[in-house]
Amino acid sequence: MNDMRTTVPIGFLILGVLALTGCDRQIDSESGPIKVELRQEDGVYRVYRGGEPFFIRGAGLERQPPGAGSI
């Protein structure tokens, strides 16, 4: 019974310390938001992040005839 009385508070103490140290995050004062912009070049829109081209992977299809996406 004594083991349980000391083990549980020590366990909670360890969990509390881990939770508090895990939440401590250092943020650089120099880093801030990165500028994102859309530019039209050669009739195509491009995304730039921090002045460099940014490519979005994922959703994108060629145009379909009207009604092609309906059920």
mmCIF file of the N, C-alpha and C atoms, coordinates in Angstrom:
data_MODEL
# 
_entry.id   MODEL 
# 
loop_
_atom_site.group_PDB 
_atom_site.id 
_atom_site.type_symbol 
_atom_site.label_atom_id 
_atom_site.label_alt_id 
_atom_site.label_comp_id 
_atom_site.label_asym_id 
_atom_site.label_entity_id 
_atom_site.label_seq_id 
_atom_site.pdbx_PDB_ins_code 
_atom_site.Cartn_x 
_atom_site.Cartn_y 
_atom_site.Cartn_z 
_atom_site.occupancy 
_atom_site.B_iso_or_equiv 
_atom_site.pdbx_formal_charge 
_atom_site.auth_seq_id 
_atom_site.auth_comp_id 
_atom_site.auth_asym_id 
_atom_site.auth_atom_id 
_atom_site.pdbx_PDB_model_num 
ATOM 1   N N  . MET A 1 1  ? 0.813   -1.192 0.000   1.00 0.00 ? 1  MET A N  1 
ATOM 2   C CA . MET A 1 1  ? 0.000   0.000  0.000   1.00 0.00 ? 1  MET A CA 1 
ATOM 3   C C  . MET A 1 1  ? 0.861   1.261  0.000   1.00 0.00 ? 1  MET A C  1 
ATOM 4   N N  . ASN A 1 2  ? 1.978   1.247  0.712   1.00 0.00 ? 2  ASN A N  1 
ATOM 5   C CA . ASN A 1 2  ? 2.873   2.396  0.731   1.00 0.00 ? 2  ASN A CA 1 
ATOM 6   C C  . ASN A 1 2  ? 3.503   2.637  -0.630  1.00 0.00 ? 2  ASN A C  1 
ATOM 7   N N  . ASP A 1 3  ? 3.738   1.548  -1.353  1.00 0.00 ? 3  ASP A N  1 
ATOM 8   C CA . ASP A 1 3  ? 4.321   1.709  -2.679  1.00 0.00 ? 3  ASP A CA 1 
ATOM 9   C C  . ASP A 1 3  ? 3.397   2.523  -3.582  1.00 0.00 ? 3  ASP A C  1 
ATOM 10  N N  . MET A 1 4  ? 2.106   2.269  -3.485  1.00 0.00 ? 4  MET A N  1 
ATOM 11  C CA . MET A 1 4  ? 1.135   2.978  -4.313  1.00 0.00 ? 4  MET A CA 1 
ATOM 12  C C  . MET A 1 4  ? 1.058   4.454  -3.915  1.00 0.00 ? 4  MET A C  1 
ATOM 13  N N  . ARG A 1 5  ? 1.192   4.761  -2.644  1.00 0.00 ? 5  ARG A N  1 
ATOM 14  C CA . ARG A 1 5  ? 1.100   6.143  -2.170  1.00 0.00 ? 5  ARG A CA 1 
ATOM 15  C C  . ARG A 1 5  ? 2.278   6.983  -2.645  1.00 0.00 ? 5  ARG A C  1 
ATOM 16  N N  . THR A 1 6  ? 3.409   6.377  -2.865  1.00 0.00 ? 6  THR A N  1 
ATOM 17  C CA . THR A 1 6  ? 4.566   7.138  -3.345  1.00 0.00 ? 6  THR A CA 1 
ATOM 18  C C  . THR A 1 6  ? 4.717   7.060  -4.861  1.00 0.00 ? 6  THR A C  1 
ATOM 19  N N  . THR A 1 7  ? 4.303   5.953  -5.442  1.00 0.00 ? 7  THR A N  1 
ATOM 20  C CA . THR A 1 7  ? 4.476   5.762  -6.884  1.00 0.00 ? 7  THR A CA 1 
ATOM 21  C C  . THR A 1 7  ? 3.570   6.693  -7.687  1.00 0.00 ? 7  THR A C  1 
ATOM 22  N N  . VAL A 1 8  ? 2.318   6.824  -7.281  1.00 0.00 ? 8  VAL A N  1 
ATOM 23  C CA . VAL A 1 8  ? 1.365   7.641  -8.037  1.00 0.00 ? 8  VAL A CA 1 
ATOM 24  C C  . VAL A 1 8  ? 1.778   9.117  -8.045  1.00 0.00 ? 8  VAL A C  1 
ATOM 25  N N  . PRO A 1 9  ? 2.085   9.737  -6.900  1.00 0.00 ? 9  PRO A N  1 
ATOM 26  C CA . PRO A 1 9  ? 2.511   11.146 -6.955  1.00 0.00 ? 9  PRO A CA 1 
ATOM 27  C C  . PRO A 1 9  ? 3.800   11.352 -7.746  1.00 0.00 ? 9  PRO A C  1 
ATOM 28  N N  . ILE A 1 10 ? 4.738   10.430 -7.634  1.00 0.00 ? 10 ILE A N  1 
ATOM 29  C CA . ILE A 1 10 ? 5.980   10.554 -8.402  1.00 0.00 ? 10 ILE A CA 1 
ATOM 30  C C  . ILE A 1 10 ? 5.683   10.447 -9.895  1.00 0.00 ? 10 ILE A C  1 
ATOM 31  N N  . GLY A 1 11 ? 4.780   9.546  -10.254 1.00 0.00 ? 11 GLY A N  1 
ATOM 32  C CA . GLY A 1 11 ? 4.386   9.406  -11.660 1.00 0.00 ? 11 GLY A CA 1 
ATOM 33  C C  . GLY A 1 11 ? 3.756   10.678 -12.201 1.00 0.00 ? 11 GLY A C  1 
ATOM 34  N N  . PHE A 1 12 ? 2.844   11.278 -11.400 1.00 0.00 ? 12 PHE A N  1 
ATOM 35  C CA . PHE A 1 12 ? 2.223   12.532 -11.823 1.00 0.00 ? 12 PHE A CA 1 
ATOM 36  C C  . PHE A 1 12 ? 3.247   13.661 -11.912 1.00 0.00 ? 12 PHE A C  1 
ATOM 37  N N  . LEU A 1 13 ? 4.191   13.674 -10.998 1.00 0.00 ? 13 LEU A N  1 
ATOM 38  C CA . LEU A 1 13 ? 5.245   14.684 -11.028 1.00 0.00 ? 13 LEU A CA 1 
ATOM 39  C C  . LEU A 1 13 ? 6.079   14.561 -12.304 1.00 0.00 ? 13 LEU A C  1 
ATOM 40  N N  . ILE A 1 14 ? 6.446   13.341 -12.657 1.00 0.00 ? 14 ILE A N  1 
ATOM 41  C CA . ILE A 1 14 ? 7.230   13.108 -13.879 1.00 0.00 ? 14 ILE A CA 1 
ATOM 42  C C  . ILE A 1 14 ? 6.426   13.514 -15.116 1.00 0.00 ? 14 ILE A C  1 
ATOM 43  N N  . LEU A 1 15 ? 5.142   13.130 -15.151 1.00 0.00 ? 15 LEU A N  1 
ATOM 44  C CA . LEU A 1 15 ? 4.298   13.510 -16.291 1.00 0.00 ? 15 LEU A CA 1 
ATOM 45  C C  . LEU A 1 15 ? 4.159   15.028 -16.397 1.00 0.00 ? 15 LEU A C  1 
ATOM 46  N N  . GLY A 1 16 ? 4.012   15.699 -15.256 1.00 0.00 ? 16 GLY A N  1 
ATOM 47  C CA . GLY A 1 16 ? 3.899   17.155 -15.264 1.00 0.00 ? 16 GLY A CA 1 
ATOM 48  C C  . GLY A 1 16 ? 5.156   17.827 -15.782 1.00 0.00 ? 16 GLY A C  1 
ATOM 49  N N  . VAL A 1 17 ? 6.308   17.345 -15.334 1.00 0.00 ? 17 VAL A N  1 
ATOM 50  C CA . VAL A 1 17 ? 7.574   17.920 -15.794 1.00 0.00 ? 17 VAL A CA 1 
ATOM 51  C C  . VAL A 1 17 ? 7.749   17.696 -17.289 1.00 0.00 ? 17 VAL A C  1 
ATOM 52  N N  . LEU A 1 18 ? 7.424   16.497 -17.764 1.00 0.00 ? 18 LEU A N  1 
ATOM 53  C CA . LEU A 1 18 ? 7.539   16.213 -19.201 1.00 0.00 ? 18 LEU A CA 1 
ATOM 54  C C  . LEU A 1 18 ? 6.589   17.087 -20.017 1.00 0.00 ? 18 LEU A C  1 
ATOM 55  N N  . ALA A 1 19 ? 5.375   17.271 -19.513 1.00 0.00 ? 19 ALA A N  1 
ATOM 56  C CA . ALA A 1 19 ? 4.405   18.096 -20.239 1.00 0.00 ? 19 ALA A CA 1 
ATOM 57  C C  . ALA A 1 19 ? 4.866   19.549 -20.309 1.00 0.00 ? 19 ALA A C  1 
ATOM 58  N N  . LEU A 1 20 ? 5.393   20.066 -19.208 1.00 0.00 ? 20 LEU A N  1 
ATOM 59  C CA . LEU A 1 20 ? 5.824   21.465 -19.200 1.00 0.00 ? 20 LEU A CA 1 
ATOM 60  C C  . LEU A 1 20 ? 7.077   21.695 -20.036 1.00 0.00 ? 20 LEU A C  1 
ATOM 61  N N  . THR A 1 21 ? 8.005   20.764 -20.018 1.00 0.00 ? 21 THR A N  1 
ATOM 62  C CA . THR A 1 21 ? 9.217   20.946 -20.822 1.00 0.00 ? 21 THR A CA 1 
ATOM 63  C C  . THR A 1 21 ? 8.936   20.707 -22.297 1.00 0.00 ? 21 THR A C  1 
ATOM 64  N N  . GLY A 1 22 ? 7.956   19.873 -22.601 1.00 0.00 ? 22 GLY A N  1 
ATOM 65  C CA . GLY A 1 22 ? 7.597   19.630 -23.995 1.00 0.00 ? 22 GLY A CA 1 
ATOM 66  C C  . GLY A 1 22 ? 6.917   20.827 -24.625 1.00 0.00 ? 22 GLY A C  1 
ATOM 67  N N  . CYS A 1 23 ? 6.271   21.657 -23.817 1.00 0.00 ? 23 CYS A N  1 
ATOM 68  C CA . CYS A 1 23 ? 5.570   22.835 -24.324 1.00 0.00 ? 23 CYS A CA 1 
ATOM 69  C C  . CYS A 1 23 ? 6.476   24.047 -24.435 1.00 0.00 ? 23 CYS A C  1 
ATOM 70  N N  . ASP A 1 24 ? 7.666   23.982 -23.881 1.00 0.00 ? 24 ASP A N  1 
ATOM 71  C CA . ASP A 1 24 ? 8.596   25.110 -23.922 1.00 0.00 ? 24 ASP A CA 1 
ATOM 72  C C  . ASP A 1 24 ? 9.249   25.147 -25.294 1.00 0.00 ? 24 ASP A C  1 
ATOM 73  N N  . ARG A 1 25 ? 8.860   26.133 -26.099 1.00 0.00 ? 25 ARG A N  1 
ATOM 74  C CA . ARG A 1 25 ? 9.378   26.211 -27.464 1.00 0.00 ? 25 ARG A CA 1 
ATOM 75  C C  . ARG A 1 25 ? 10.035  27.565 -27.664 1.00 0.00 ? 25 ARG A C  1 
ATOM 76  N N  . GLN A 1 26 ? 11.246  27.542 -28.127 1.00 0.00 ? 26 GLN A N  1 
ATOM 77  C CA . GLN A 1 26 ? 11.975  28.774 -28.406 1.00 0.00 ? 26 GLN A CA 1 
ATOM 78  C C  . GLN A 1 26 ? 11.626  29.245 -29.818 1.00 0.00 ? 26 GLN A C  1 
ATOM 79  N N  . ILE A 1 27 ? 11.218  30.492 -29.940 1.00 0.00 ? 27 ILE A N  1 
ATOM 80  C CA . ILE A 1 27 ? 10.893  31.059 -31.244 1.00 0.00 ? 27 ILE A CA 1 
ATOM 81  C C  . ILE A 1 27 ? 11.908  32.155 -31.543 1.00 0.00 ? 27 ILE A C  1 
ATOM 82  N N  . ASP A 1 28 ? 12.525  32.065 -32.701 1.00 0.00 ? 28 ASP A N  1 
ATOM 83  C CA . ASP A 1 28 ? 13.490  33.088 -33.098 1.00 0.00 ? 28 ASP A CA 1 
ATOM 84  C C  . ASP A 1 28 ? 12.763  34.399 -33.351 1.00 0.00 ? 28 ASP A C  1 
ATOM 85  N N  . SER A 1 29 ? 13.313  35.476 -32.820 1.00 0.00 ? 29 SER A N  1 
ATOM 86  C CA . SER A 1 29 ? 12.696  36.777 -33.044 1.00 0.00 ? 29 SER A CA 1 
ATOM 87  C C  . SER A 1 29 ? 12.904  37.237 -34.489 1.00 0.00 ? 29 SER A C  1 
ATOM 88  N N  . GLU A 1 30 ? 13.914  36.693 -35.153 1.00 0.00 ? 30 GLU A N  1 
ATOM 89  C CA . GLU A 1 30 ? 14.187  37.076 -36.538 1.00 0.00 ? 30 GLU A CA 1 
ATOM 90  C C  . GLU A 1 30 ? 13.214  36.417 -37.509 1.00 0.00 ? 30 GLU A C  1 
ATOM 91  N N  . SER A 1 31 ? 12.742  35.226 -37.176 1.00 0.00 ? 31 SER A N  1 
ATOM 92  C CA . SER A 1 31 ? 11.831  34.546 -38.091 1.00 0.00 ? 31 SER A CA 1 
ATOM 93  C C  . SER A 1 31 ? 10.428  35.099 -37.884 1.00 0.00 ? 31 SER A C  1 
ATOM 94  N N  . GLY A 1 32 ? 9.760   35.313 -38.965 1.00 0.00 ? 32 GLY A N  1 
ATOM 95  C CA . GLY A 1 32 ? 8.408   35.844 -38.924 1.00 0.00 ? 32 GLY A CA 1 
ATOM 96  C C  . GLY A 1 32 ? 7.620   35.228 -40.057 1.00 0.00 ? 32 GLY A C  1 
ATOM 97  N N  . PRO A 1 33 ? 6.521   35.837 -40.411 1.00 0.00 ? 33 PRO A N  1 
ATOM 98  C CA . PRO A 1 33 ? 5.739   35.309 -41.524 1.00 0.00 ? 33 PRO A CA 1 
ATOM 99  C C  . PRO A 1 33 ? 6.514   35.417 -42.835 1.00 0.00 ? 33 PRO A C  1 
ATOM 100 N N  . ILE A 1 34 ? 6.319   34.440 -43.692 1.00 0.00 ? 34 ILE A N  1 
ATOM 101 C CA . ILE A 1 34 ? 6.981   34.420 -44.997 1.00 0.00 ? 34 ILE A CA 1 
ATOM 102 C C  . ILE A 1 34 ? 5.988   34.927 -46.035 1.00 0.00 ? 34 ILE A C  1 
ATOM 103 N N  . LYS A 1 35 ? 6.418   35.868 -46.844 1.00 0.00 ? 35 LYS A N  1 
ATOM 104 C CA . LYS A 1 35 ? 5.551   36.473 -47.851 1.00 0.00 ? 35 LYS A CA 1 
ATOM 105 C C  . LYS A 1 35 ? 5.211   35.461 -48.939 1.00 0.00 ? 35 LYS A C  1 
ATOM 106 N N  . VAL A 1 36 ? 3.919   35.358 -49.240 1.00 0.00 ? 36 VAL A N  1 
ATOM 107 C CA . VAL A 1 36 ? 3.426   34.477 -50.302 1.00 0.00 ? 36 VAL A CA 1 
ATOM 108 C C  . VAL A 1 36 ? 2.706   35.354 -51.310 1.00 0.00 ? 36 VAL A C  1 
ATOM 109 N N  . GLU A 1 37 ? 2.996   35.138 -52.584 1.00 0.00 ? 37 GLU A N  1 
ATOM 110 C CA . GLU A 1 37 ? 2.354   35.949 -53.617 1.00 0.00 ? 37 GLU A CA 1 
ATOM 111 C C  . GLU A 1 37 ? 2.056   35.117 -54.858 1.00 0.00 ? 37 GLU A C  1 
ATOM 112 N N  . LEU A 1 38 ? 1.066   35.579 -55.613 1.00 0.00 ? 38 LEU A N  1 
ATOM 113 C CA . LEU A 1 38 ? 0.716   34.990 -56.902 1.00 0.00 ? 38 LEU A CA 1 
ATOM 114 C C  . LEU A 1 38 ? 1.212   35.927 -57.985 1.00 0.00 ? 38 LEU A C  1 
ATOM 115 N N  . ARG A 1 39 ? 1.905   35.376 -58.960 1.00 0.00 ? 39 ARG A N  1 
ATOM 116 C CA . ARG A 1 39 ? 2.392   36.177 -60.089 1.00 0.00 ? 39 ARG A CA 1 
ATOM 117 C C  . ARG A 1 39 ? 1.908   35.533 -61.383 1.00 0.00 ? 39 ARG A C  1 
ATOM 118 N N  . GLN A 1 40 ? 1.521   36.387 -62.325 1.00 0.00 ? 40 GLN A N  1 
ATOM 119 C CA . GLN A 1 40 ? 1.134   35.883 -63.637 1.00 0.00 ? 40 GLN A CA 1 
ATOM 120 C C  . GLN A 1 40 ? 2.324   36.044 -64.565 1.00 0.00 ? 40 GLN A C  1 
ATOM 121 N N  . GLU A 1 41 ? 2.809   34.919 -65.068 1.00 0.00 ? 41 GLU A N  1 
ATOM 122 C CA . GLU A 1 41 ? 3.943   34.919 -65.984 1.00 0.00 ? 41 GLU A CA 1 
ATOM 123 C C  . GLU A 1 41 ? 3.600   34.063 -67.192 1.00 0.00 ? 41 GLU A C  1 
ATOM 124 N N  . ASP A 1 42 ? 3.726   34.620 -68.364 1.00 0.00 ? 42 ASP A N  1 
ATOM 125 C CA . ASP A 1 42 ? 3.437   33.910 -69.619 1.00 0.00 ? 42 ASP A CA 1 
ATOM 126 C C  . ASP A 1 42 ? 2.027   33.330 -69.626 1.00 0.00 ? 42 ASP A C  1 
ATOM 127 N N  . GLY A 1 43 ? 1.066   34.060 -69.076 1.00 0.00 ? 43 GLY A N  1 
ATOM 128 C CA . GLY A 1 43 ? -0.321  33.619 -69.074 1.00 0.00 ? 43 GLY A CA 1 
ATOM 129 C C  . GLY A 1 43 ? -0.635  32.540 -68.050 1.00 0.00 ? 43 GLY A C  1 
ATOM 130 N N  . VAL A 1 44 ? 0.305   32.234 -67.182 1.00 0.00 ? 44 VAL A N  1 
ATOM 131 C CA . VAL A 1 44 ? 0.113   31.196 -66.161 1.00 0.00 ? 44 VAL A CA 1 
ATOM 132 C C  . VAL A 1 44 ? 0.362   31.823 -64.793 1.00 0.00 ? 44 VAL A C  1 
ATOM 133 N N  . TYR A 1 45 ? -0.484  31.487 -63.838 1.00 0.00 ? 45 TYR A N  1 
ATOM 134 C CA . TYR A 1 45 ? -0.279  31.979 -62.479 1.00 0.00 ? 45 TYR A CA 1 
ATOM 135 C C  . TYR A 1 45 ? 0.651   31.034 -61.732 1.00 0.00 ? 45 TYR A C  1 
ATOM 136 N N  . ARG A 1 46 ? 1.580   31.618 -60.993 1.00 0.00 ? 46 ARG A N  1 
ATOM 137 C CA . ARG A 1 46 ? 2.522   30.830 -60.195 1.00 0.00 ? 46 ARG A CA 1 
ATOM 138 C C  . ARG A 1 46 ? 2.522   31.356 -58.771 1.00 0.00 ? 46 ARG A C  1 
ATOM 139 N N  . VAL A 1 47 ? 2.762   30.449 -57.821 1.00 0.00 ? 47 VAL A N  1 
ATOM 140 C CA . VAL A 1 47 ? 2.826   30.814 -56.407 1.00 0.00 ? 47 VAL A CA 1 
ATOM 141 C C  . VAL A 1 47 ? 4.289   30.962 -56.014 1.00 0.00 ? 47 VAL A C  1 
ATOM 142 N N  . TYR A 1 48 ? 4.595   32.047 -55.308 1.00 0.00 ? 48 TYR A N  1 
ATOM 143 C CA . TYR A 1 48 ? 5.951   32.281 -54.806 1.00 0.00 ? 48 TYR A CA 1 
ATOM 144 C C  . TYR A 1 48 ? 5.889   32.421 -53.292 1.00 0.00 ? 48 TYR A C  1 
ATOM 145 N N  . ARG A 1 49 ? 6.789   31.746 -52.630 1.00 0.00 ? 49 ARG A N  1 
ATOM 146 C CA . ARG A 1 49 ? 6.880   31.800 -51.164 1.00 0.00 ? 49 ARG A CA 1 
ATOM 147 C C  . ARG A 1 49 ? 8.290   32.244 -50.811 1.00 0.00 ? 49 ARG A C  1 
ATOM 148 N N  . GLY A 1 50 ? 8.401   33.391 -50.175 1.00 0.00 ? 50 GLY A N  1 
ATOM 149 C CA . GLY A 1 50 ? 9.715   33.922 -49.836 1.00 0.00 ? 50 GLY A CA 1 
ATOM 150 C C  . GLY A 1 50 ? 10.535  34.262 -51.063 1.00 0.00 ? 50 GLY A C  1 
ATOM 151 N N  . GLY A 1 51 ? 9.870   34.602 -52.173 1.00 0.00 ? 51 GLY A N  1 
ATOM 152 C CA . GLY A 1 51 ? 10.565  34.974 -53.394 1.00 0.00 ? 51 GLY A CA 1 
ATOM 153 C C  . GLY A 1 51 ? 10.970  33.801 -54.270 1.00 0.00 ? 51 GLY A C  1 
ATOM 154 N N  . GLU A 1 52 ? 10.725  32.574 -53.805 1.00 0.00 ? 52 GLU A N  1 
ATOM 155 C CA . GLU A 1 52 ? 11.080  31.383 -54.582 1.00 0.00 ? 52 GLU A CA 1 
ATOM 156 C C  . GLU A 1 52 ? 9.815   30.659 -55.023 1.00 0.00 ? 52 GLU A C  1 
ATOM 157 N N  . PRO A 1 53 ? 9.840   30.014 -56.204 1.00 0.00 ? 53 PRO A N  1 
ATOM 158 C CA . PRO A 1 53 ? 8.655   29.286 -56.666 1.00 0.00 ? 53 PRO A CA 1 
ATOM 159 C C  . PRO A 1 53 ? 8.237   28.212 -55.666 1.00 0.00 ? 53 PRO A C  1 
ATOM 160 N N  . PHE A 1 54 ? 6.927   28.099 -55.462 1.00 0.00 ? 54 PHE A N  1 
ATOM 161 C CA . PHE A 1 54 ? 6.374   27.118 -54.537 1.00 0.00 ? 54 PHE A CA 1 
ATOM 162 C C  . PHE A 1 54 ? 5.386   26.268 -55.314 1.00 0.00 ? 54 PHE A C  1 
ATOM 163 N N  . PHE A 1 55 ? 5.570   24.957 -55.281 1.00 0.00 ? 55 PHE A N  1 
ATOM 164 C CA . PHE A 1 55 ? 4.723   24.045 -56.041 1.00 0.00 ? 55 PHE A CA 1 
ATOM 165 C C  . PHE A 1 55 ? 3.775   23.327 -55.093 1.00 0.00 ? 55 PHE A C  1 
ATOM 166 N N  . ILE A 1 56 ? 2.486   23.375 -55.420 1.00 0.00 ? 56 ILE A N  1 
ATOM 167 C CA . ILE A 1 56 ? 1.463   22.722 -54.608 1.00 0.00 ? 56 ILE A CA 1 
ATOM 168 C C  . ILE A 1 56 ? 1.190   21.359 -55.220 1.00 0.00 ? 56 ILE A C  1 
ATOM 169 N N  . ARG A 1 57 ? 1.395   20.336 -54.433 1.00 0.00 ? 57 ARG A N  1 
ATOM 170 C CA . ARG A 1 57 ? 1.127   18.978 -54.902 1.00 0.00 ? 57 ARG A CA 1 
ATOM 171 C C  . ARG A 1 57 ? -0.296  18.609 -54.509 1.00 0.00 ? 57 ARG A C  1 
ATOM 172 N N  . GLY A 1 58 ? -0.991  17.983 -55.413 1.00 0.00 ? 58 GLY A N  1 
ATOM 173 C CA . GLY A 1 58 ? -2.327  17.528 -55.047 1.00 0.00 ? 58 GLY A CA 1 
ATOM 174 C C  . GLY A 1 58 ? -3.364  17.992 -56.039 1.00 0.00 ? 58 GLY A C  1 
ATOM 175 N N  . ALA A 1 59 ? -4.480  18.468 -55.514 1.00 0.00 ? 59 ALA A N  1 
ATOM 176 C CA . ALA A 1 59 ? -5.677  18.765 -56.286 1.00 0.00 ? 59 ALA A CA 1 
ATOM 177 C C  . ALA A 1 59 ? -5.367  19.584 -57.529 1.00 0.00 ? 59 ALA A C  1 
ATOM 178 N N  . GLY A 1 60 ? -5.696  19.017 -58.642 1.00 0.00 ? 60 GLY A N  1 
ATOM 179 C CA . GLY A 1 60 ? -5.526  19.716 -59.904 1.00 0.00 ? 60 GLY A CA 1 
ATOM 180 C C  . GLY A 1 60 ? -5.849  18.779 -61.052 1.00 0.00 ? 60 GLY A C  1 
ATOM 181 N N  . LEU A 1 61 ? -6.795  19.171 -61.846 1.00 0.00 ? 61 LEU A N  1 
ATOM 182 C CA . LEU A 1 61 ? -7.204  18.354 -62.986 1.00 0.00 ? 61 LEU A CA 1 
ATOM 183 C C  . LEU A 1 61 ? -7.286  19.242 -64.213 1.00 0.00 ? 61 LEU A C  1 
ATOM 184 N N  . GLU A 1 62 ? -7.274  18.616 -65.354 1.00 0.00 ? 62 GLU A N  1 
ATOM 185 C CA . GLU A 1 62 ? -7.506  19.343 -66.594 1.00 0.00 ? 62 GLU A CA 1 
ATOM 186 C C  . GLU A 1 62 ? -8.998  19.658 -66.678 1.00 0.00 ? 62 GLU A C  1 
ATOM 187 N N  . ARG A 1 63 ? -9.317  20.661 -67.464 1.00 0.00 ? 63 ARG A N  1 
ATOM 188 C CA . ARG A 1 63 ? -10.729 21.023 -67.617 1.00 0.00 ? 63 ARG A CA 1 
ATOM 189 C C  . ARG A 1 63 ? -11.494 19.886 -68.288 1.00 0.00 ? 63 ARG A C  1 
ATOM 190 N N  . GLN A 1 64 ? -12.690 19.675 -67.803 1.00 0.00 ? 64 GLN A N  1 
ATOM 191 C CA . GLN A 1 64 ? -13.567 18.642 -68.341 1.00 0.00 ? 64 GLN A CA 1 
ATOM 192 C C  . GLN A 1 64 ? -14.760 19.319 -69.019 1.00 0.00 ? 64 GLN A C  1 
ATOM 193 N N  . PRO A 1 65 ? -15.377 18.624 -69.955 1.00 0.00 ? 65 PRO A N  1 
ATOM 194 C CA . PRO A 1 65 ? -16.562 19.208 -70.591 1.00 0.00 ? 65 PRO A CA 1 
ATOM 195 C C  . PRO A 1 65 ? -17.682 19.386 -69.558 1.00 0.00 ? 65 PRO A C  1 
ATOM 196 N N  . PRO A 1 66 ? -18.597 20.337 -69.790 1.00 0.00 ? 66 PRO A N  1 
ATOM 197 C CA . PRO A 1 66 ? -19.698 20.550 -68.844 1.00 0.00 ? 66 PRO A CA 1 
ATOM 198 C C  . PRO A 1 66 ? -20.466 19.258 -68.586 1.00 0.00 ? 66 PRO A C  1 
ATOM 199 N N  . GLY A 1 67 ? -20.773 18.997 -67.339 1.00 0.00 ? 67 GLY A N  1 
ATOM 200 C CA . GLY A 1 67 ? -21.529 17.801 -66.969 1.00 0.00 ? 67 GLY A CA 1 
ATOM 201 C C  . GLY A 1 67 ? -20.664 16.590 -66.707 1.00 0.00 ? 67 GLY A C  1 
ATOM 202 N N  . ALA A 1 68 ? -19.370 16.688 -66.946 1.00 0.00 ? 68 ALA A N  1 
ATOM 203 C CA . ALA A 1 68 ? -18.493 15.529 -66.773 1.00 0.00 ? 68 ALA A CA 1 
ATOM 204 C C  . ALA A 1 68 ? -18.348 15.144 -65.308 1.00 0.00 ? 68 ALA A C  1 
ATOM 205 N N  . GLY A 1 69 ? -18.512 16.105 -64.396 1.00 0.00 ? 69 GLY A N  1 
ATOM 206 C CA . GLY A 1 69 ? -18.340 15.803 -62.979 1.00 0.00 ? 69 GLY A CA 1 
ATOM 207 C C  . GLY A 1 69 ? -19.644 15.525 -62.263 1.00 0.00 ? 69 GLY A C  1 
ATOM 208 N N  . SER A 1 70 ? -20.750 15.594 -62.976 1.00 0.00 ? 70 SER A N  1 
ATOM 209 C CA . SER A 1 70 ? -22.041 15.378 -62.318 1.00 0.00 ? 70 SER A CA 1 
ATOM 210 C C  . SER A 1 70 ? -22.430 13.910 -62.361 1.00 0.00 ? 70 SER A C  1 
ATOM 211 N N  . ILE A 1 71 ? -23.258 13.560 -61.418 1.00 0.00 ? 71 ILE A N  1 
ATOM 212 C CA . ILE A 1 71 ? -23.701 12.146 -61.329 1.00 0.00 ? 71 ILE A CA 1 
ATOM 213 C C  . ILE A 1 71 ? -25.085 12.027 -61.893 1.00 0.00 ? 71 ILE A C  1 
# 
